[in-house]
Amino acid sequence: MLYTPEERVRRDATKWTLVQGILAPVQFVVFLISLGLVLRYLGTGDGYTVATVSVVIKTLVLYTIMITGAIWEREVFGCYLFAPAFFWEDVFSFLVLALHTAYLVMLFLGLGDARDQMYVALAAYATYVVNATQFILKLRAARRDERLAGLREPSVSGSRA
């Protein structure tokens, strides 16, 4: 089981579950738009500024979801990161953060040319896709666990009116 009964209660009671539920699809939409803009720039050489702005926005959304996710993890599991239930997702999240941050460092320090920077953004985006898949699979497992737990609970027979 992904969550103990107590963790499930805390998960369902915290506002941070809703925050994560809103931020995750927002981040995915931002990612898709930015990916298109980065690929357009790499393919045509046009739109560097808009592609750059989109990567910066994607990175800021990532930082936001990581900070709020750590708060969520603290409220549900009692630790800000690396709760056993999400250990590998958190480990991989640090690679995602590192690559997004490397892009920002390259951008703001003028390291590499524009194409080099965009290739780092693409590497960051590839790791984001893997990490998002990890979390989606974990969400599906949690839902499966809850369905199975519901099947195991004894049903209460009552009179029918």
JOWO-V904832 format. One line per field, one symbol per residue. ss: DSSP state (H for helix, E for strand, C for the rest). psi: psi as a letter, one per 40 degrees, with the letter a starting at -180 (. if undefined). burial: # if it has 9 or more other C-alpha atoms within 8 Angstrom, else .. A space follows every 10 residues. Layout:
ss: ???
psi: ???
burial: ???
//
This chain:
ss: CCCCHHHHHH HHHCHHHHHH HHHHHHHHHH HHHHHHHHHH HHHHCCCHHH HHHHHHHHHH HHHHHHHHHH HHHHHHHCCC CCCHHHHHHH HHHHHHHHHH HHHHHHHHHC CCCHHHHHHH HHHHHHHHHH HHHHHHHHHH HHHHHHHHHH HHCCCCCCCC C
psi: hdhidddddd dddieddddd dddddddddd dddddddddd dddeeifddd dddddddddd dddddddddd ddddddeeid ifiddfdddd dddddddddd ddddddddef hiiddddddd dddddddddd dddddddddd dddddddddd ddhhihhiih .
burial: ..#...##.# #..#.##.## ..##..#..# #.###.##.# ##....##.. ##.######. ###.#..### ######..## ###...#.## ###.###.## #######... #.....##.# #####.##.. #..##..... ##..#..... .......... .
//
